[in-house]
Amino acid sequence: MHFYYIDETGCNGRDLTQAQQPIFVSGGIILRDEGWNKTHIDYQAIISRYFNGQVPANFEFHTHDLFSNNGTGHFLNHPREQRNQLINDILELVAERKHHYCYFAIDKAKLNAYDTTQVREREYVELKTPYLIAYDYLITAYEQYTKVKLGRSARALVILDKKDIFSSEIEAITHYRRFAGPTGKRVKWIVEFSYPVDSEKNTMIQISDLLLFLTRKYLEIENGYRNDYSADLKNIFREFYKKVDDRLIYKRIQTEEGRNSAYYNSFIEGICSMPSARWKSKTY
């Protein structure tokens, strides 16, 4: 069994005009069920080392606490270099454990400008709502990856960080993709969808949150939304993103086949956010 986690960053509900978060990203870490316990133990060891064996009571890892100027929460006034090392340690854990990652990013300005009346046979998704577009896309990507890359005997479980404002819409999309849509497009390799019991303390949700945040910040840099960042800061985020990029299952947008798929594919490619072609070597 493979676990696919879905978390998000940069979500402002249905608002596509929030200037502080121009990019929306959804996705998460991917791992086999047998790998969960070992990764959890190693992750806890990294956190313990960071705090010299004295992890604060009721500690919860929140990515935004790491990245604020002086740190917040349990990372308040911790040196930037120390916090950056923690990020690298977690990224190296993902690589060492051979886990993977998938995301779909949406440029909200592009979505806001797109004429969605041109998209056919997607009536079950709100085509102006980033979270729901990405959720539908990720179902397709995860189903395809399980079927093609993992073998016909593989099966998958999708675990979502619960998003209360879209709970009914998520259920409707899930039901459509499993039972009500065209027979040929119904999911078969994803056998179940679930929520973690306590998402804020779930190790894989916390790691997914970090991966997604690093992705969003670098995509904002790459797409011209963070020109006020120094060259040094841009390079720091690029180095983080290189490690994220190494674990991606797909580095291109996944398109669909079949009747009217061209309209949907044009839509997905038109609203997505991606790094530039020479992002690894460009000079900031």
Backbone as CSV, one residue per row, in Angstrom:
resi,resn,N_x,N_y,N_z,CA_x,CA_y,CA_z,C_x,C_y,C_z
1,MET,0.845,-1.197,0.000,0.000,0.000,0.000,0.883,1.250,0.000
2,HIS,0.549,2.196,-0.850,1.249,3.477,-0.894,0.350,4.560,-0.314
3,PHE,0.960,5.440,0.473,0.242,6.573,1.049,0.582,7.831,0.256
4,TYR,-0.450,8.537,-0.173,-0.289,9.826,-0.835,-0.918,10.893,0.063
5,TYR,-0.103,11.830,0.504,-0.608,12.886,1.376,-0.966,14.129,0.563
6,ILE,-2.042,14.776,0.964,-2.447,16.024,0.317,-2.608,17.103,1.381
7,ASP,-1.759,18.097,1.297,-1.841,19.299,2.124,-1.840,20.476,1.160
8,GLU,-1.838,21.689,1.650,-1.833,22.852,0.764,-1.180,24.040,1.448
9,THR,-0.782,25.014,0.626,-0.245,26.277,1.128,-0.652,27.384,0.164
10,GLY,-0.840,28.572,0.702,-1.265,29.695,-0.128,-2.746,29.694,-0.418
11,CYS,-3.528,29.072,0.443,-4.974,28.965,0.214,-5.707,30.153,0.818
12,ASN,-6.456,30.846,-0.017,-7.333,31.934,0.435,-8.776,31.647,0.053
13,GLY,-9.148,30.385,0.130,-10.500,30.002,-0.244,-10.752,30.237,-1.724
14,ARG,-11.782,31.008,-2.010,-12.132,31.316,-3.403,-11.593,32.671,-3.851
15,ASP,-10.840,33.336,-2.994,-10.268,34.648,-3.318,-9.031,34.472,-4.183
16,LEU,-9.063,35.036,-5.377,-7.936,34.931,-6.309,-7.137,36.220,-6.409
17,THR,-7.399,37.164,-5.533,-6.777,38.486,-5.656,-5.893,38.849,-4.470
18,GLN,-5.646,37.896,-3.563,-4.854,38.182,-2.367,-3.385,38.309,-2.761
19,ALA,-2.867,39.521,-2.689,-1.528,39.798,-3.215,-0.416,39.131,-2.422
20,GLN,-0.635,38.856,-1.141,0.415,38.272,-0.321,0.666,36.800,-0.631
21,GLN,-0.306,36.139,-1.223,-0.161,34.722,-1.552,-0.619,34.495,-3.001
22,PRO,0.192,34.894,-3.969,-0.217,34.811,-5.378,-0.205,33.400,-5.952
23,ILE,0.501,32.484,-5.290,0.609,31.111,-5.768,-0.044,30.163,-4.764
24,PHE,-0.841,29.240,-5.278,-1.434,28.177,-4.461,-0.748,26.866,-4.832
25,VAL,-0.393,26.066,-3.825,0.247,24.776,-4.083,-0.418,23.698,-3.227
26,SER,-0.703,22.557,-3.854,-1.268,21.422,-3.128,-0.517,20.156,-3.531
27,GLY,-0.412,19.230,-2.594,0.276,17.963,-2.847,0.834,17.419,-1.556
28,GLY,1.907,16.622,-1.651,2.490,16.109,-0.431,3.437,14.955,-0.669
29,ILE,3.886,14.379,0.426,4.858,13.288,0.412,4.171,11.984,0.006
30,ILE,4.957,11.080,-0.577,4.473,9.778,-1.023,5.398,8.711,-0.441
31,LEU,4.822,7.680,0.180,5.653,6.627,0.760,4.878,5.329,0.875
32,ARG,5.610,4.235,0.999,4.983,2.939,1.243,4.583,2.830,2.712
33,ASP,3.553,2.031,2.970,3.078,1.898,4.344,4.160,1.347,5.275
34,GLU,5.033,0.449,4.755,6.080,-0.116,5.612,7.109,0.931,6.035
35,GLY,7.180,2.042,5.287,8.184,3.049,5.589,7.766,4.089,6.600
36,TRP,6.509,4.065,6.997,5.980,5.138,7.843,6.685,5.191,9.198
37,ASN,6.742,4.055,9.905,7.279,4.062,11.268,8.737,4.496,11.320
38,LYS,9.554,3.972,10.418,10.969,4.319,10.405,11.151,5.817,10.148
39,THR,10.423,6.358,9.192,10.536,7.789,8.907,10.070,8.619,10.097
40,HIS,9.012,8.189,10.726,8.510,8.909,11.906,9.561,8.936,13.006
41,ILE,10.193,7.795,13.270,11.216,7.719,14.314,12.404,8.612,13.972
42,ASP,12.852,8.556,12.717,13.996,9.374,12.309,13.670,10.859,12.352
43,TYR,12.446,11.197,11.994,12.008,12.600,12.039,12.012,13.109,13.484
44,GLN,11.494,12.292,14.396,11.485,12.678,15.805,12.905,12.843,16.336
45,ALA,13.828,12.031,15.853,15.227,12.147,16.273,15.838,13.459,15.785
46,ILE,15.493,13.872,14.577,15.980,15.150,14.045,15.479,16.307,14.899
47,ILE,14.208,16.268,15.232,13.632,17.326,16.068,14.296,17.337,17.450
48,SER,14.522,16.154,17.997,15.150,16.062,19.318,16.569,16.628,19.292
49,ARG,17.334,16.300,18.246,18.697,16.833,18.131,18.683,18.352,18.012
50,TYR,17.727,18.847,17.281,17.650,20.303,17.094,17.506,20.998,18.450
51,PHE,16.710,20.417,19.330,16.475,21.019,20.652,17.389,20.420,21.722
52,ASN,18.494,19.786,21.288,19.467,19.215,22.218,18.821,18.256,23.213
53,GLY,17.883,17.458,22.715,17.243,16.462,23.545,16.173,16.991,24.473
54,GLN,15.885,18.300,24.381,14.884,18.913,25.262,13.744,19.492,24.411
55,VAL,12.993,18.627,23.748,11.889,19.086,22.899,10.825,19.735,23.783
56,PRO,10.378,20.953,23.441,9.383,21.642,24.270,8.110,20.821,24.431
57,ALA,7.488,20.959,25.581,6.223,20.261,25.824,5.189,20.694,24.787
58,ASN,4.409,19.723,24.327,3.342,19.984,23.344,3.889,20.580,22.040
59,PHE,5.136,20.217,21.710,5.733,20.752,20.488,4.967,20.297,19.247
60,GLU,4.701,21.244,18.331,4.143,20.957,17.011,4.957,21.728,15.988
61,PHE,5.287,21.066,14.908,6.108,21.676,13.870,5.220,22.488,12.927
62,HIS,5.493,23.794,12.847,4.777,24.663,11.919,5.808,25.370,11.047
63,THR,5.722,25.151,9.756,6.719,25.692,8.840,6.838,27.202,8.943
64,HIS,5.717,27.898,9.098,5.777,29.361,9.128,6.570,29.870,10.328
65,ASP,6.626,29.083,11.406,7.440,29.491,12.560,8.923,29.517,12.207
66,LEU,9.329,28.624,11.323,10.732,28.568,10.910,11.141,29.759,10.055
67,PHE,10.203,30.266,9.248,10.578,31.202,8.201,10.328,32.670,8.526
68,SER,9.631,32.957,9.590,9.486,34.363,9.959,10.866,34.923,10.303
69,ASN,11.025,36.217,10.206,12.358,36.838,10.304,13.150,36.373,11.517
70,ASN,12.536,36.411,12.676,13.229,36.028,13.903,12.726,34.703,14.472
71,GLY,11.953,33.985,13.672,11.347,32.761,14.168,10.178,33.087,15.082
72,THR,9.216,32.214,15.147,8.087,32.378,16.059,7.820,31.045,16.738
73,GLY,6.903,31.053,17.694,6.574,29.827,18.396,7.799,29.255,19.084
74,HIS,8.006,27.961,18.913,9.146,27.294,19.546,10.477,27.642,18.886
75,PHE,10.440,28.377,17.768,11.666,28.775,17.067,11.981,30.262,17.250
76,LEU,11.310,30.899,18.181,11.507,32.324,18.418,12.960,32.632,18.764
77,ASN,13.540,33.573,18.006,14.917,34.057,18.203,15.998,32.999,17.952
78,HIS,15.621,31.916,17.289,16.650,30.946,16.916,17.397,31.467,15.689
79,PRO,18.720,31.325,15.640,19.491,31.820,14.492,18.995,31.235,13.178
80,ARG,18.991,32.067,12.136,18.530,31.623,10.819,19.310,30.398,10.339
81,GLU,20.626,30.389,10.549,21.452,29.269,10.096,21.027,27.966,10.760
82,GLN,20.673,28.052,12.036,20.248,26.856,12.757,18.917,26.347,12.208
83,ARG,18.011,27.268,11.919,16.713,26.869,11.360,16.871,26.305,9.953
84,ASN,17.761,26.902,9.157,18.006,26.390,7.806,18.584,24.982,7.844
85,GLN,19.437,24.710,8.832,20.003,23.370,8.955,18.919,22.349,9.267
86,LEU,17.947,22.744,10.091,16.835,21.836,10.384,16.067,21.506,9.103
87,ILE,15.832,22.509,8.282,15.143,22.282,7.002,15.929,21.291,6.154
88,ASN,17.242,21.509,6.042,18.073,20.607,5.244,18.078,19.193,5.813
89,ASP,18.081,19.077,7.119,18.062,17.745,7.743,16.782,16.987,7.378
90,ILE,15.649,17.693,7.375,14.378,17.047,7.032,14.349,16.678,5.548
91,LEU,14.848,17.564,4.696,14.897,17.273,3.263,15.808,16.077,2.983
92,GLU,16.911,15.992,3.698,17.822,14.862,3.520,17.196,13.564,4.019
93,LEU,16.368,13.652,5.060,15.652,12.460,5.532,14.732,11.925,4.434
94,VAL,13.998,12.809,3.781,13.098,12.393,2.693,13.889,11.687,1.601
95,ALA,15.057,12.237,1.259,15.894,11.633,0.219,16.465,10.288,0.669
96,GLU,16.974,10.237,1.887,17.572,8.999,2.398,16.550,7.870,2.484
97,ARG,15.324,8.211,2.834,14.270,7.211,2.952,13.640,6.877,1.599
98,LYS,14.106,7.589,0.532,13.637,7.355,-0.833,12.138,7.589,-0.987
99,HIS,11.623,8.542,-0.228,10.230,8.943,-0.401,10.122,9.909,-1.575
100,HIS,8.922,10.048,-2.082,8.707,10.931,-3.218,7.728,12.041,-2.863
101,TYR,7.491,12.891,-3.841,6.710,14.111,-3.615,5.995,14.459,-4.911
102,CYS,4.821,15.019,-4.780,4.076,15.497,-5.943,3.342,16.767,-5.548
103,TYR,3.251,17.699,-6.479,2.475,18.911,-6.212,1.853,19.433,-7.494
104,PHE,0.832,20.245,-7.318,0.276,21.023,-8.422,0.136,22.451,-7.922
105,ALA,0.696,23.394,-8.676,0.702,24.799,-8.272,-0.107,25.627,-9.261
106,ILE,-0.838,26.585,-8.735,-1.702,27.438,-9.543,-1.326,28.895,-9.324
107,ASP,-1.124,29.603,-10.415,-0.935,31.052,-10.374,-2.336,31.673,-10.352
108,LYS,-2.692,32.289,-9.236,-4.058,32.765,-9.065,-4.445,33.840,-10.078
109,ALA,-3.486,34.672,-10.477,-3.789,35.701,-11.477,-4.144,35.059,-12.815
110,LYS,-3.432,34.003,-13.184,-3.745,33.297,-14.424,-5.122,32.650,-14.345
111,LEU,-5.424,32.045,-13.205,-6.740,31.427,-13.032,-7.839,32.471,-13.082
112,ASN,-7.604,33.610,-12.436,-8.600,34.670,-12.401,-8.934,35.172,-13.810
113,ALA,-7.929,35.175,-14.679,-8.116,35.700,-16.033,-8.629,34.646,-17.019
114,TYR,-8.595,33.376,-16.642,-8.919,32.311,-17.584,-10.426,32.207,-17.802
115,ASP,-10.819,32.052,-19.052,-12.236,31.865,-19.401,-12.574,30.384,-19.239
116,THR,-13.093,30.028,-18.090,-13.340,28.619,-17.794,-14.550,28.063,-18.528
117,THR,-15.315,28.908,-19.214,-16.440,28.378,-20.004,-15.927,27.533,-21.170
118,GLN,-14.623,27.637,-21.465,-14.032,26.849,-22.544,-13.711,25.422,-22.115
119,VAL,-13.784,25.145,-20.813,-13.446,23.815,-20.291,-14.709,22.951,-20.271
120,ARG,-14.636,21.803,-20.886,-15.806,20.937,-21.006,-15.710,19.709,-20.107
121,GLU,-16.885,19.225,-19.690,-17.017,17.991,-18.918,-16.245,18.031,-17.607
122,ARG,-16.266,19.203,-16.956,-15.657,19.326,-15.630,-16.644,20.013,-14.685
123,GLU,-17.920,19.765,-14.919,-18.948,20.468,-14.151,-18.922,20.114,-12.670
124,TYR,-18.302,18.998,-12.312,-18.271,18.567,-10.916,-17.207,19.299,-10.096
125,VAL,-16.409,20.169,-10.745,-15.345,20.915,-10.058,-15.592,22.409,-10.237
126,GLU,-15.415,23.163,-9.165,-15.462,24.624,-9.269,-14.158,25.086,-9.917
127,LEU,-14.241,25.543,-11.146,-13.040,25.841,-11.914,-12.443,27.213,-11.624
128,LYS,-12.914,27.873,-10.599,-12.283,29.113,-10.136,-11.815,28.973,-8.685
129,THR,-11.742,27.739,-8.191,-11.336,27.492,-6.802,-10.073,26.638,-6.790
130,PRO,-8.913,27.218,-6.476,-7.644,26.498,-6.575,-7.612,25.159,-5.847
131,TYR,-8.101,25.122,-4.615,-8.014,23.891,-3.847,-8.714,22.746,-4.561
132,LEU,-9.893,22.994,-5.100,-10.689,21.937,-5.718,-10.129,21.521,-7.073
133,ILE,-9.606,22.479,-7.819,-8.946,22.148,-9.090,-7.753,21.237,-8.823
134,ALA,-6.936,21.622,-7.846,-5.733,20.854,-7.528,-6.087,19.468,-6.990
135,TYR,-7.112,19.381,-6.173,-7.522,18.087,-5.627,-7.915,17.133,-6.748
136,ASP,-8.696,17.602,-7.682,-9.109,16.785,-8.818,-7.902,16.367,-9.658
137,TYR,-6.989,17.308,-9.900,-5.778,17.008,-10.671,-4.921,15.954,-9.971
138,LEU,-4.737,16.092,-8.661,-3.886,15.162,-7.922,-4.465,13.752,-7.901
139,ILE,-5.786,13.632,-7.863,-6.392,12.302,-7.948,-5.954,11.624,-9.239
140,THR,-6.011,12.367,-10.338,-5.597,11.824,-11.628,-4.119,11.444,-11.613
141,ALA,-3.274,12.341,-11.101,-1.836,12.088,-11.080,-1.488,10.889,-10.204
142,TYR,-2.097,10.790,-9.034,-1.806,9.690,-8.124,-2.309,8.356,-8.680
143,GLU,-3.481,8.377,-9.281,-4.023,7.169,-9.890,-3.108,6.679,-11.017
144,GLN,-2.681,7.601,-11.861,-1.832,7.242,-12.985,-0.474,6.722,-12.519
145,TYR,0.101,7.372,-11.531,1.406,6.954,-11.025,1.329,5.555,-10.415
146,THR,0.292,5.299,-9.650,0.132,3.983,-9.030,-0.004,2.902,-10.093
147,LYS,-0.818,3.170,-11.089,-1.091,2.189,-12.139,0.133,1.926,-13.014
148,VAL,0.795,2.983,-13.453,1.848,2.860,-14.451,3.217,2.594,-13.826
149,LYS,3.550,3.313,-12.757,4.897,3.252,-12.194,5.064,2.198,-11.105
150,LEU,3.997,1.903,-10.381,4.131,1.008,-9.231,3.691,-0.419,-9.527
151,GLY,3.025,-0.629,-10.647,2.617,-1.980,-11.012,1.147,-2.230,-10.756
152,ARG,0.579,-3.167,-11.494,-0.866,-3.395,-11.455,-1.342,-3.959,-10.126
153,SER,-0.441,-4.529,-9.333,-0.858,-5.061,-8.029,-0.818,-3.999,-6.933
154,ALA,-0.240,-2.828,-7.226,-0.118,-1.765,-6.212,-1.476,-1.115,-5.957
155,ARG,-1.652,-0.659,-4.744,-2.860,0.080,-4.391,-2.465,1.274,-3.526
156,ALA,-3.329,2.279,-3.462,-2.958,3.527,-2.800,-4.065,4.032,-1.889
157,LEU,-3.635,4.766,-0.878,-4.532,5.461,0.039,-4.175,6.937,0.009
158,VAL,-5.161,7.792,-0.221,-4.958,9.234,-0.208,-5.360,9.767,1.162
159,ILE,-4.459,10.512,1.798,-4.693,11.055,3.135,-4.657,12.572,3.041
160,LEU,-5.769,13.206,3.370,-5.891,14.652,3.227,-5.824,15.349,4.572
161,ASP,-5.122,16.471,4.603,-5.223,17.362,5.752,-6.571,18.058,5.636
162,LYS,-7.437,17.834,6.578,-8.844,18.239,6.447,-8.996,19.732,6.217
163,LYS,-9.820,20.082,5.233,-10.093,21.474,4.877,-11.589,21.691,5.042
164,ASP,-11.976,22.202,6.219,-13.396,22.265,6.568,-14.218,23.103,5.599
165,ILE,-13.625,24.174,5.057,-14.424,25.056,4.202,-14.803,24.392,2.883
166,PHE,-14.123,23.292,2.540,-14.430,22.604,1.291,-14.847,21.147,1.518
167,SER,-15.259,20.788,2.726,-15.509,19.381,3.038,-16.575,18.765,2.139
168,SER,-17.680,19.479,1.910,-18.743,18.910,1.065,-18.304,18.817,-0.386
169,GLU,-17.537,19.809,-0.852,-17.051,19.770,-2.239,-16.034,18.642,-2.440
170,ILE,-15.181,18.430,-1.452,-14.208,17.337,-1.531,-14.930,15.994,-1.608
171,GLU,-15.936,15.823,-0.784,-16.704,14.581,-0.802,-17.390,14.378,-2.145
172,ALA,-17.910,15.458,-2.725,-18.602,15.350,-4.009,-17.637,14.970,-5.132
173,ILE,-16.454,15.597,-5.144,-15.457,15.264,-6.170,-14.991,13.821,-6.007
174,THR,-14.722,13.419,-4.760,-14.270,12.059,-4.495,-15.303,11.044,-4.967
175,HIS,-16.575,11.288,-4.653,-17.645,10.374,-5.067,-17.736,10.299,-6.587
176,TYR,-17.626,11.454,-7.240,-17.707,11.477,-8.704,-16.562,10.677,-9.316
177,ARG,-15.343,10.901,-8.815,-14.179,10.233,-9.395,-14.190,8.715,-9.128
178,ARG,-14.862,8.297,-8.087,-14.882,6.872,-7.759,-16.066,6.137,-8.375
179,PHE,-17.237,6.798,-8.396,-18.455,6.062,-8.715,-19.319,6.654,-9.835
180,ALA,-19.277,7.963,-10.032,-20.268,8.600,-10.897,-19.732,9.064,-12.241
181,GLY,-18.431,9.212,-12.371,-17.857,9.701,-13.618,-17.850,8.649,-14.703
182,PRO,-17.342,9.010,-15.894,-17.221,8.025,-16.978,-16.457,6.802,-16.502
183,THR,-16.916,5.641,-16.859,-16.343,4.391,-16.361,-14.829,4.324,-16.572
184,GLY,-14.378,4.761,-17.732,-12.964,4.679,-18.046,-12.090,5.603,-17.239
185,LYS,-12.680,6.594,-16.584,-11.901,7.557,-15.811,-12.097,7.409,-14.300
186,ARG,-12.839,6.411,-13.888,-13.020,6.198,-12.450,-11.744,5.621,-11.838
187,VAL,-11.430,6.063,-10.615,-10.202,5.582,-9.974,-10.372,4.129,-9.552
188,LYS,-9.314,3.356,-9.759,-9.334,1.926,-9.412,-8.150,1.560,-8.523
189,TRP,-7.037,2.256,-8.679,-5.839,1.930,-7.900,-5.789,2.693,-6.582
190,ILE,-6.519,3.803,-6.497,-6.703,4.469,-5.202,-7.905,3.812,-4.544
191,VAL,-7.665,3.079,-3.479,-8.740,2.279,-2.897,-9.491,2.993,-1.782
192,GLU,-8.907,4.067,-1.244,-9.587,4.762,-0.150,-9.043,6.177,-0.003
193,PHE,-9.887,7.047,0.568,-9.532,8.415,0.907,-9.808,8.591,2.391
194,SER,-8.894,9.283,3.095,-9.035,9.389,4.536,-8.455,10.696,5.044
195,TYR,-8.759,11.013,6.317,-8.158,12.148,7.009,-7.297,11.611,8.156
196,PRO,-6.159,12.268,8.473,-5.377,11.839,9.639,-6.145,12.127,10.925
197,VAL,-5.912,11.318,11.941,-6.623,11.498,13.204,-6.314,12.856,13.818
198,ASP,-5.035,13.237,13.833,-4.624,14.534,14.381,-3.604,15.122,13.416
199,SER,-4.079,15.913,12.470,-3.212,16.364,11.379,-2.052,17.220,11.866
200,GLU,-2.269,18.022,12.917,-1.210,18.911,13.371,-0.041,18.142,13.970
201,LYS,-0.261,16.912,14.411,0.804,16.113,14.990,1.215,14.954,14.076
202,ASN,0.673,14.919,12.863,0.991,13.850,11.932,2.302,14.165,11.229
203,THR,3.287,13.289,11.387,4.623,13.529,10.843,4.595,13.794,9.348
204,MET,3.832,13.004,8.580,3.849,13.140,7.128,3.125,14.402,6.662
205,ILE,2.150,14.832,7.421,1.506,16.116,7.105,2.490,17.246,7.383
206,GLN,3.254,17.148,8.474,4.226,18.187,8.800,5.328,18.261,7.739
207,ILE,5.819,17.103,7.296,6.835,17.098,6.243,6.249,17.634,4.941
208,SER,5.023,17.233,4.624,4.363,17.747,3.419,4.222,19.258,3.472
209,ASP,3.876,19.773,4.644,3.734,21.211,4.822,5.033,21.933,4.497
210,LEU,6.152,21.370,4.936,7.454,21.967,4.649,7.760,21.928,3.152
211,LEU,7.566,20.780,2.516,7.835,20.645,1.090,6.998,21.631,0.275
212,LEU,5.742,21.767,0.638,4.832,22.660,-0.089,5.210,24.121,0.110
213,PHE,5.578,24.480,1.330,5.962,25.863,1.597,7.201,26.237,0.789
214,LEU,8.213,25.362,0.790,9.424,25.634,0.021,9.113,25.748,-1.465
215,THR,8.203,24.911,-1.943,7.783,24.975,-3.346,7.120,26.302,-3.654
216,ARG,6.187,26.695,-2.815,5.457,27.947,-3.072,6.379,29.150,-3.067
217,LYS,7.269,29.224,-2.092,8.158,30.387,-2.017,9.070,30.456,-3.236
218,TYR,9.567,29.297,-3.688,10.442,29.351,-4.858,9.672,29.674,-6.134
219,LEU,8.467,29.161,-6.264,7.657,29.500,-7.436,7.293,30.986,-7.442
220,GLU,7.072,31.561,-6.274,6.824,33.005,-6.212,8.045,33.784,-6.682
221,ILE,9.225,33.322,-6.300,10.472,33.951,-6.766,10.598,33.812,-8.281
222,GLU,10.403,32.602,-8.779,10.579,32.315,-10.198,9.580,33.048,-11.088
223,ASN,8.422,33.328,-10.562,7.382,33.968,-11.369,7.270,35.468,-11.113
224,GLY,8.308,36.046,-10.498,8.410,37.492,-10.390,7.608,38.144,-9.287
225,TYR,7.154,37.340,-8.320,6.354,37.905,-7.236,7.196,38.307,-6.018
226,ARG,8.468,37.958,-6.007,9.322,38.268,-4.852,10.588,38.992,-5.289
227,ASN,10.431,39.997,-6.120,11.593,40.752,-6.587,12.235,41.582,-5.477
228,ASP,11.526,41.732,-4.363,12.096,42.459,-3.233,13.055,41.578,-2.420
229,TYR,13.086,40.274,-2.680,14.015,39.395,-1.976,15.441,39.660,-2.464
230,SER,16.390,39.533,-1.575,17.791,39.670,-1.960,18.215,38.465,-2.804
231,ALA,19.314,38.636,-3.546,19.838,37.527,-4.340,20.219,36.344,-3.447
232,ASP,20.773,36.649,-2.266,21.165,35.583,-1.337,19.954,34.768,-0.897
233,LEU,18.852,35.453,-0.580,17.650,34.756,-0.135,17.060,33.919,-1.265
234,LYS,17.058,34.469,-2.463,16.560,33.713,-3.618,17.385,32.451,-3.825
235,ASN,18.679,32.570,-3.677,19.551,31.406,-3.845,19.342,30.362,-2.754
236,ILE,19.070,30.818,-1.535,18.785,29.885,-0.439,17.549,29.055,-0.765
237,PHE,16.499,29.739,-1.226,15.275,29.013,-1.564,15.492,28.103,-2.771
238,ARG,16.334,28.512,-3.712,16.619,27.639,-4.850,17.320,26.367,-4.387
239,GLU,18.272,26.476,-3.458,18.966,25.294,-2.974,18.006,24.349,-2.252
240,PHE,17.075,24.918,-1.496,16.046,24.076,-0.874,15.229,23.377,-1.959
241,TYR,14.814,24.158,-2.958,13.921,23.602,-3.981,14.621,22.524,-4.808
242,LYS,15.917,22.625,-5.004,16.637,21.577,-5.728,16.438,20.222,-5.051
243,LYS,16.472,20.211,-3.732,16.280,18.959,-3.003,14.834,18.489,-3.097
244,VAL,13.914,19.436,-3.135,12.508,19.090,-3.329,12.310,18.503,-4.726
245,ASP,12.883,19.173,-5.722,12.738,18.754,-7.116,13.271,17.346,-7.345
246,ASP,14.319,16.982,-6.630,14.912,15.650,-6.777,13.949,14.528,-6.408
247,ARG,12.942,14.817,-5.604,12.027,13.779,-5.125,10.695,13.775,-5.872
248,LEU,10.549,14.601,-6.890,9.284,14.688,-7.616,9.023,13.442,-8.447
249,ILE,7.789,12.968,-8.443,7.418,11.856,-9.317,7.166,12.342,-10.737
250,TYR,6.736,13.582,-10.874,6.511,14.183,-12.183,7.115,15.582,-12.194
251,LYS,7.807,15.905,-13.274,8.363,17.247,-13.414,7.679,18.018,-14.539
252,ARG,6.653,17.402,-15.094,5.828,18.056,-16.101,4.369,17.919,-15.715
253,ILE,3.555,18.800,-16.241,2.123,18.719,-15.989,1.580,17.453,-16.636
254,GLN,0.761,16.730,-15.894,0.144,15.509,-16.403,-1.155,15.832,-17.133
255,THR,-1.224,15.437,-18.373,-2.412,15.706,-19.186,-3.276,14.458,-19.263
256,GLU,-4.490,14.645,-19.761,-5.433,13.543,-19.894,-5.682,13.232,-21.361
257,GLU,-6.242,12.065,-21.590,-6.630,11.659,-22.935,-8.128,11.405,-22.965
258,GLY,-8.668,11.417,-24.173,-10.092,11.146,-24.312,-10.860,12.342,-24.826
259,ARG,-12.142,12.152,-24.986,-13.010,13.173,-25.547,-13.000,14.449,-24.709
260,ASN,-12.792,15.550,-25.374,-12.788,16.887,-24.755,-11.642,17.121,-23.776
261,SER,-10.693,16.193,-23.700,-9.578,16.369,-22.776,-8.693,17.552,-23.167
262,ALA,-8.639,17.876,-24.449,-7.784,18.976,-24.901,-8.172,20.286,-24.229
263,TYR,-9.458,20.494,-23.995,-9.911,21.729,-23.347,-9.419,21.789,-21.900
264,TYR,-9.515,20.659,-21.217,-9.042,20.585,-19.835,-7.529,20.725,-19.766
265,ASN,-6.822,20.050,-20.672,-5.367,20.133,-20.675,-4.888,21.559,-20.897
266,SER,-5.530,22.279,-21.794,-5.169,23.680,-22.039,-5.402,24.523,-20.793
267,PHE,-6.470,24.229,-20.093,-6.790,24.939,-18.858,-5.717,24.702,-17.800
268,ILE,-5.389,23.438,-17.549,-4.396,23.091,-16.534,-3.041,23.698,-16.865
269,GLU,-2.645,23.604,-18.117,-1.353,24.157,-18.519,-1.368,25.681,-18.483
270,GLY,-2.537,26.269,-18.675,-2.640,27.727,-18.692,-2.616,28.380,-17.328
271,ILE,-3.018,27.650,-16.291,-3.100,28.242,-14.950,-1.979,27.781,-14.026
272,CYS,-1.207,26.780,-14.442,-0.215,26.214,-13.530,0.963,27.159,-13.339
273,SER,1.689,26.940,-12.274,2.914,27.677,-11.979,4.060,26.683,-11.969
274,MET,5.106,26.982,-12.748,6.263,26.091,-12.864,7.544,26.919,-12.808
275,PRO,8.663,26.298,-12.436,9.943,27.007,-12.546,10.286,27.249,-14.011
276,SER,11.129,28.241,-14.263,11.565,28.514,-15.631,12.486,27.405,-16.126
277,ALA,12.726,27.354,-17.431,13.484,26.273,-18.039,14.904,26.159,-17.473
278,ARG,15.532,27.277,-17.154,16.919,27.252,-16.668,17.021,27.715,-15.214
279,TRP,16.064,27.292,-14.415,15.999,27.773,-13.050,17.210,27.340,-12.205
280,LYS,17.819,26.210,-12.543,18.934,25.731,-11.724,20.203,26.554,-11.900
281,SER,20.327,27.262,-13.023,21.579,27.960,-13.309,21.441,29.465,-13.480
282,LYS,20.252,29.996,-13.405,20.068,31.422,-13.635,20.741,32.241,-12.541
283,THR,21.087,33.480,-12.870,21.718,34.397,-11.923,20.682,35.357,-11.392
284,TYR,20.586,35.449,-10.079,19.625,36.382,-9.465,20.319,37.715,-9.164
